[in-house]
Amino acid sequence: MRLGLSLGYQTAWSTPADHLALAQEADRLGYSVVWAAEAYGSDSPSMLAWMAGQTERIDVGSAVMQIPARTPAMTAMTAATIDALSGGRFRLGLGVSGPQVSEGWHGVRFAKPLARTREYVDIVKLAVARKEVAYAGEHYTLPLPDGPGKALRLGFHPPREHIPIYLAAVGPKNLELAGEIADGWLAVFYAPEFADEQLASVSAGRARAGKELAGFDVVPSVPVVVGDDVATCAELVRWYAALYVGGMGSRQQNFYNQLATRMGYADAAREVQDLYLAKRQRDAAAAVPMEFIDRTSLLGPKERIAERMREYAAAGVTTLSVTLFVADRDSGVQTLRTVAEAFDLSGVGE
């Protein structure tokens, strides 16, 4: 198993300088990859290109670049460019986002996300490999058949003909698709105790492509809070869990709520969503089960975190990407160091 750092996106309480400092510390400590996200604020490629130019060894990855935000050809251009800028250190994470962002922010219909993702990845792979981009799909047709366009190739030679592609996936069908067409899976709320069912879906997709699970990168983003008291540490994660389980999407279509239900927390997931959508966020946060937070996070002192890392490694995780729940840059740097020490203590490194 390797370590990664998930920075998320810019918020009211973070700055690009903060994220750069954390990425540079992770680079110094030997973390394998730093991921940047996007929703409807800061975009991930800008952040990653900026960090790539100011780090040395660490990979830079998008978690994610939103599929509805860019044409597949534009994504291929961006991925190839950042890969060139970084000397072959880019990892392309893709996701369809959700209906509210896709249709409300980008103006792109959310229908048939699996079929759209498959075609999108096909075209990205063609372009990055500098093959002629001609494609006849249900969602994408290149070139357009009734105009002056012609099939083109990427106009420069990137360092690699294949850039690792990751899919952000939650549901079983999306997990199968990730196994079939991608090099890795970006997971959220990953609990070692419940991983078998998810990995079975990934393995089914791998089998469809004639591949085994070995060599496929399983990358959960895991909240980490270092401290003596586990319950106190969990309080910092509680609001995040409530936001996703309760408020990320509509009542009819919240993928994280559905995931919590599949994990055995149906009653709690329903209560958290009811409270959150009633604008009772504090009560929603209080309703998130402590067990759910603990199973999907790294909480407590270094030794407990090390033991939990062993459980993640045993549950199929190949890159454990930590999300820092800290008050400031200095405490973030210290947490990165403690996580690295716990990782060494765990003995699960490659």
Secondary structure, 3 states (H helix, E strand, C coil): CEEEEECCCCCCCCCHHHHHHHHHHHHHHCCCEEEECCCCCCCHHHHHHHHHCCCCCCEEEECCEEHHHCCHHHHHHHHHHHHHHHCCCEEEEEECCCHHHHHHCCCCCCCCHHHHHHHHHHHHHHHHCCCCECEECCCCEECCCCCCCCCECCCCCCCCCCCCEEEECCCHHHHHHHHHHCCEEEEECCCHHHHHHHHHHHHHHHHHCCCCCCCCEEEEEEEEEECCCHHHHHHHHHHHHHHHHHHCCCCCCCHHHHHHHHCCCHHHHHHHHHHHHCCCHHHHHHHCCHHHHHHCCEEECHHHHHHHHHHHHHCCCCEEEEEECCCCHHHHHHHHHHHHHHHHHHCCCC
